[in-house]
Amino acid sequence: MIFKIQKPIISTKGQPYLIYNEDRSIMTDSLEVGQNPDIDKLFDKGEYKIYAKGYISKNGKDLVINRKVTGQDW
């Protein structure tokens, strides 16, 4: 599944990422910038929006992001 991950324009610790899939059936803003270094590293300098391949874990609670993908048309 592809997710759009947006970080706030003013990204300081404690500010949430907005993460959702194309139809927005999965959406969260509970992950803060700086809370997950693996996601933080996906953003190039000056980037505020990326797309990434990932999935929801078997427990249905955890979002797992695998890798960054090219931009999408949504």
N, C-alpha and C positions, 0 to 999 in steps of 0.2 A: 504494500500500500504506500502511496506517496502522501507526504505531509508537507504543508507549508509551515515554516517556522519564521515568525517575525519577532524581532526584538525591538524594544522601545528606542525611539530616536535618541533619547538621553539614557544611555545604558549604564547604570550604576548598579552596584550590588543591591539586591533586594527588589529590583524591577522585574516583572514577570515576562517570560516569552509568551506569545500567543501561538499555539500549535493546533492545527486542524487539518482534516482531510478535505477532499474536493467538495463533497456534499455536506460537509460540516456535521456529519453524524457522530464524529469523534472530535471533541474540542476541549482544550484545557488551557488555563492560564495559571496553573499552580506551580510551574517550574520557574525558578528565578534565575536570572542571569548570574553566572558565577557558581551556581549550585551543581552543575554538571559539566566538568571541563571537556568531556568528549563532544558535547553539543557546542560549547563555546568555541572550540577549535574549528568547527565547520565553517564559521563565518570569516570571510576575508576582511581585511581592514576596510571600513566604510560601507560594508554590506549590512543591510537591515532586514532583508528577506531572503530566505533560501528555500529550496525544496529538498526533501530527503526521503529516502526509502526506509521504511520501518514497519513495525507491527505491534499489536497489543499482546502482551504475554499471556500465557495460559491461565494465569490467575485472574485475568480480565482487568487488572488494576494498573499494570506498569506499561508504559510506552517505551519501546525499544527502537532507537534510531540506529540504522546500520551505516548509511553513507549518504553523502550529498549527491544529488542528481541535477541534471540540467533544468533550466527554467521551464515552467509549464504555462499553458495558456489560460489558467484560471487564477 
